[in-house]
Amino acid sequence: MFLEQLKLYNFKNFDEKTFDFDAKINCFVGYNGVGKTNVLDAIYFLALGKSYFNHNIRQIIKFEEQAFSIKGKFDFDGKTEDIHISYQLDKKKIIKRNNKPYDRLSDHVGLIPLVMISPYDRDLISESGETRRKFIDRIISQADNQYLSSLINYQKILAQRNRLLKYFASNHTFDTDTLAVYDAQLANYGTMIFEKRRQFMQNFARYFKEKYAVLSERKEAVNIRYTSELNFKPLDQLLAQNIQKDRILQHTSKGIHRDDFLFEINNKPIKKFGSQGQQKSFLIALKLAEFAFLKFKSNQTPILLFDDIFDKLDEKRVEQIIQMVNNKEFGQIFISDTHAERTEALIKKIHQSFKLFNL
């Protein structure tokens, strides 16, 4: 599977642009601000139905315009698949496959397995558990559309329960029966999500440790530890035991939305005890493990996006990555960089076909 063609209309800094791609390696080069990362984000959007970087849709539509459109033509072993994503202000986002709109986002996610490696990945180490949950949820969702559907439903019910708790507080009232309806649904979806996260980590940890061992030359031991209150009590019990606390806080204090994934090196938090180089290797190993996991689950070779990655790594780690991707297990790769000469020299070491786009 690979992306043959990309058409952008009013997407970020592009008014109208068409790219025809090589089946193996495609490089976008140019100064900062010309739109290299935006092209990668458009490709990500085609696969996941949302931006990797921007949560505000207004930041995605070109300035002073009212709508954007992304079209991608994919080759699936000789069969063409057209994906079209469009959005108009104050209207619903539309995702079409071969001109047929999807009813649900979960029906689309997973069709095009994809992995993005970006400087923003450092947030996985430095930021809160929410960032790490989203990372893990994105991987599982690409391999299991039932998981994504359950996650969307859980988040909707959680928001409704929180609004109900605020309503109770502002109106000095309380209705146990109404709250119990939401609790039952939260417990149902939350338990399913917890079990799938737990099963996922058992498989993913093996891929991750293998990739890190290669990058670090087996110098350190690393681990990802899944922490959840559901490891100790079922969610329905946790919700019931914390009703009074939730009434005071006016939000739901227990559930899988509080889970975290702890990143460790030599049994200590990598955020505090890992060097800058170790943290970079940890992050790249995470993404390469994501690639291996999705390839196994989907029976498709994921598209791999490298956003400005060579500026953030030392020469040794760049060489290690080049050696890894110069392998039949990798398929189509997209790279953004500020230095055309450096990129071209690195890519020529791979001895694969490529295209260079100067933006």
N, C-alpha and C positions, 0 to 999 in steps of 0.2 A: 504494500500500500504506500502511495506517495502523492504529494500535492503537485499537480501539473500546472495549475494556473490560479492566480489570485487577482481579484478585481476589487478595488476600494473606491468608495464614493462618499465624500465628506466624512472620512474617518480620521479623527484627530487632525494632523497637519496636512493630510492629503485631500485635494479636491476630487481628482479622478486619476486613478493610476492602475495599470495592469502589469503583472509580472508573470513571465513564463519560466518555470523552474527546471533545474536539472534533477534527475531522479535520485542523485546521491548527495552532493554538497552544494550549498548556496550561501554566498557570503555577501553581506551588506556592509559597505564601508563608507566612511565620510565623517565630517566633523560632528561634534555633539549638537543635538537639536535638529538634525536634518530628517529624522524620522526612522532611523534604523530599528530602534526598539519598537516603534509603532507597527512596523511590518510584522515583527515577531508576535506582537500582541494580537494582531488581526488573525494570524494563523492559530494562536491559542484560542481566540474567540470562536473560531469555526469548530474547534474540537469540544470546548467546554461550555459554550453558550454564554460566556461572560469574559470580561477583561481580567488579565492577570494583575493589573496595576490600579485600575480606576473603578471605584465603586459608584461614583456619581456619573450617571449616564450623560450629563451635560458636559463633562470633561472629555467624553468620547466623540461627541458630535463636533465637527469642525466649527470654529468660532463664527457666530452670527448665522449659522445654518440651522435647519429645523429637523433634519433626519440624517441618518447614515445607512450605508449598505456595505456588506462584505459578501463576496461570492467566491467560492472555492470549487475547483474541479479536481476531483481525486481519481486516481487509478487504483482500483482494487483487483489486482491480478487480471488486468485487461478489461474490467468492467468499470465504466464511468459512473461516478456518484457526484452529483451537484449539490452543494450545500449553500444556502442563501440565508443570511441573517440581516434583518432590517429593523429599524426603530424610528418612529416619529415621536416628537415631544408630546407628552400627555396621552400616548397610546401604548398598547401592549407590544412588547418585543415579539417579533415573528421569526421563527426558525423553520426553514423548509428543506426537505430532502427530495430532490428530483421534482421540484415544484409542488410538493405535497406538504402542507404545514403539520408540524407536530402538535399533538394535544398537550403533551407534558415534556418538560426539559429532560426528565429521567429517561425518556424513550430515545433521546439522541446521545446523551453522554455515554461514552464507551465505544461508539462506532469508530471514532478516530483516536486511538490511544496516542497520547502525547506527553512529553516531559519538557518542562522549561527549567533551565539553569540560569539564574540571574543574580546580580549583586544584592538584590533585595532578599535573597534567601537567608542572609545573615540574621534577619528578623526571627527566624526559627529558633535561633539560640538566644538572642537578646530580649525578645519580647515575651508576652504572657502566654499562658496555655492556650488561649483562643487561637493564636497563630499556628501553633502546632496541631491543634485539633482540626483546623481547616485543611492543613497539609495532608494529614492522615485521611480525613474524610474525602478529599479530592481523589486520592489514590483508590480507595475502596469503591468510590462511586463509579469510577471508570471501569471497574471490573465487575460491579454488581449494581444493576439499576434498581433492584428492590431496596438496596441500602439507601440510595439517594432518595427514593420515594419516601421511605420511613423517616429519613432525616428531615426532609421538607415538612412532613406532617408533624413531626415532633416539635419543630421550631414554631410552626403555626399554633399548635395547642399551647406551647409554653408561653407565647406572646398573649394568647387569650386568657390563660390562667393569671398571668401577671396583671393584665388589665382588670380582671375580676378582683384581684386582691387590692388594687388601687381604688376600685369602685367601693369595695367594702369599707376601706379606711375613710374615704371622703364622705361617705353617707352614713357612717357609724352603724353599719349593719353587718350581718354575716349569715351565710346560707351553706351549711355543711353539705347538703344534698347536691347543690349545684357544683360546688368545688369537687365533690367526689366523682362527678362525670368526667371532669378534666383529668383528675388524678388517674383514673382507670386507663384513659387513653395514653397519658404520658408514660405510665408504667408499661403498657403494652409495647409502644414504639421504642421507649428507652431501653427496655430489656433486650429487645432484638438488636438494637444498635450496639449495646454493650457487648453482647455475645459475638457479633461480627467483628468488632474492633479487637476483641481478645483473640479470636481465631486468626485474624489478619496479622497481629503482632508476632504470633508464633511462627508464621511463615516468613514474614518480612525481615525479621531479625537475622535470619540466616543469610539472605541476600545481602543485607547491609554489612554484616561482619566480613563477608567475603570480599566485598568491594573495598572496604576500609583497609583490610589486610594488604591488598595490592598497593594502594596509595601510600600507606605508611611503612611499607616493607616489614610488616608484622612487628612493629616496635611497641605498640600499645594495645591494650584491650579496651574495646568500646562496647556500649550497650544502650538500648532504648527500653525504658521501663514504663509500662502502662499503669497509671495510677487512677483508680476510680473507687468511689465509695460503694459502688455496687459489688466490689470484691468482698465486702463484709456483710452487706444487708441488701435484700431485694428493694427495688425502687418504690414499690407500693408502701413498704414499711417506712422507708426514709421520708416519704411525703407525709404520711400519717403522723409520724413522730415530730415533725417540724412545722406543723400547721401554725402554732402560735408564733413561732419565730418568723415565718413567712408573712403573717398578718402584720407584724411590727415592721419588717423590712419592706413590705409591699412588693415583694418579688419572690420567685421560687429559688430557694437556697440549695436544694439538693437535686441531683440529676446528672445525666451524662453530659450536659452542657458545662459541667464543672470538672470534667476529666482532664488529665494532662498526660503528656508523654515526656518523660525525663531523659535528657541526653547526657550520657555519662562516659567518662574516660578514666580508666583504672579505678572504677567504682566511685568516682567523684563527679560533681557537676562540671561539664565541659565549659559552661559559661564562666565559671570562676577559676578552674584549674587547667583549662586547655590553652595552649599557646595560640597565637593568631594562625600559624600554619596548621596546627592540629584542628582548629575549628574549620578552616577552609576545606581540609581533607574530609572532615566529618560531613560537611554539607554536600560536597560532591559525591561522597559515598552514598548519602541518602538518596540523591537524585538518580545515580546509576542503579541503585537497588530498586527504586521506583520503576525505572526502565525495564529491568529484568523481570520484576513481578508482573507488570502489565503485559509484557511480551508473552509470558507463560500463560496468563489468564485469558488473553484475547486471541491468541494464535495469530496475532499480527505484530509486525515490528513497529514499535512506536516512532513517531516523528520526534526528533531531538532538537531543541532550540537552545543555543548558547548565546545569551545576551551579555555582550561586553565582558565575557568571562576572562579573556586573555589579559585584560588590563588589571585584573584583580588577583592574578596568580603569579608566582615566581616561575622562572624558566623550567625548573625541574618538574613542577606539577603540570605545566603545559605539555611537556614532552610525555608525561605519563598518560595524560588524557588522549593525546594524539595516538599513542600506541594502543590505547583501549579502543578508540573508534575505528582504527584501521583493522577492522575485524568484520567477518561476515555476519556477526550477530547484530550489527547496527545497520540501519536503513538510511532514510533521508535525514540530512542534518542541515540546520540553518544556523549561521554564525553572524553576529554583528561585531564590528570592531572599528576603531578610529584610524587604524593604520593599514592601508591597502597593501603595502609592500610586505609588512610583517605577516599579515593574514595569508597572502598568496604564497609566501615562502613556507609557512607552516603546513598549508594544505597540500602543497606539492610533495611533501614528505609522505603523504598518505597514498599517493599514486592512484587516486580515484578521480572520476569525472567531476567537474565543478563549474559553477558560474559565479562571476564576480559582478555585483551591482554597485556602481558608484552613485550615491545619493547626494 
